Amino acid sequence: MMVYCPTCGSKIDDEMEFCPNCGEPLKNISGQQDESAARGQKIAYKAKEKKKEQGLHNISSQKNEQGYTQKNFPGKRKNKHTSIKKILKGIVLLLLIGGLISSGLFFFAPSIDIDEDLSYQHTFSNEANASEISGQEFNIEVSSTNVYYQYNSSPMQSIIELNAQFDFIFQGWGVESLSDVYKITWENSQNITEFKIEWKPKFGSILKDQSRVNIILRSDVKFSFKGSSSTGKIYFESGKNTLIEQLNLKVSTGSLNINLKQGTSIKKDFSVDSSTGNVQIYGDKVSIGGDLRFDMSTGSLDIEFLNCQLNGTIEGEFSTGETSLKLVNCTYPNEETWKIDGSTGNLRLNIIQKVNQISNIQMDIELSTGNIYLNFTGEAGIGAAKFEGDVSTGDLNFHPNSGFTQTNNLMESLNFGEIPGYYGILEASTGNINVYGQMV
């Protein structure tokens, strides 16, 4: 009969005195048969369960390594996200270190003072009559330098005299002279003169820039101007009784100031263009033969014409800047339609008419969210005006004073239709319209 050793659980014959496996004395083994068998089964079961658990652990490890199951995969996915975050943190750290290094390099960068003058002239070899040299085209394009146009106050043989005064500090590397910073071009022929200042890309920057370009023009020559500056300012001043073929000036972030003196005549179009820079135009007893155009973004525009003759139309666009137009006793030989469009900026229009304006003028003004402020003052029997307003969600307010009447969205002077006058069609979406009218 087979029984189990009570110590190690091995199967043994019940007649053996000692266990062949562990050497345990086997006395009265038969009486302990049931107890021995139970203990042996228990030990065998524990050994079997231990082997089973070890096998499952090996299978789970293999699945984790090969990515078979979603249950065992989150650890790996988490590691992937962690790696991406570490990479991004590394990039940010490198950028910060690069910025600190660049700042440190510029702090310790060498600096050089540039102080240099360049002069150019456009001169005919022999004395020429103004009629022979009229129609000159003069084009200027500069980056950050201020430009000053001025007509001569005394006789001069040259058509153009230009003096460029460079005065600034360059901090960086690779610069020893002005020619390392700017490419300067002066070209002229009998009818065209061009002057350009172009920035050469360098590892550095310009500090304390006080550079300027001074231009003196012969007053008896009729010029056609095209001028532009990026960050610099442009100042243009005509002489008395100056004849100009065409005037087109443009700035980006710099300002533009134009002063047209008495008797100045612009034969063709007059246009200004600006991004964020402000523009101011003043004219007294000036004649503009073509159209007056303006294109503004966020910069403000201020135009004031006194006793001027405008033969063409007025066309303009503006975005968020403030636009102001003041017309005092101006005349219009031709019937024209003005067109002004705006976005969120405001338009202020002030008209004073105490002389016969000659022809009728229609004004089409349309704004989005900006406001329209219009003030008309006329002399009884001379000035006349009629205004219609249309708003979407904004407010429409008419303020008729002496000589004006109002009916719903219409306000007009009592003498409108009898003499030449202004007819304004004013539209605004969410902006407000305020119109004032009076006769004196």
Secondary structure, 3 states (H helix, E strand, C coil): CEEECCCCCCEEECCCCECCCCCCECCCCCCCHHHHHHHHHHHHHHHHHHHHHHHHHHHHHHHHHHCCCCCCCHHHHHHHHHHHHHHHHHHHHHHHHHHHHHHHHHHCCCEEEEEEEEEEEECCCCCCCHHHHCCEEEEEEECCCEEEEEECCCCCCCCEEEEEEEEEEEEECCCCCHHHCEEEEEEECCCEEEEEEEECCCCEEEECCCCEEEEEECCCCCEEEEEEECCCCEEEECCCCCEEEEEEEEECCCCEEEEECCCCEECCCEEEEECCCCEEEEEECCEECCCEEEEECCCCEEEEEECCEECCCEEEEECCCCEEEEEECCEECCCEEEEEEECCCCEEEEEEECCCCECCEEEEEEECCCCEEEEEEECCCCCCEEEEEEECCCCEEEEECCCEEEECCEEEECCECCECCEEEEEEECCCCEEEEEEEC
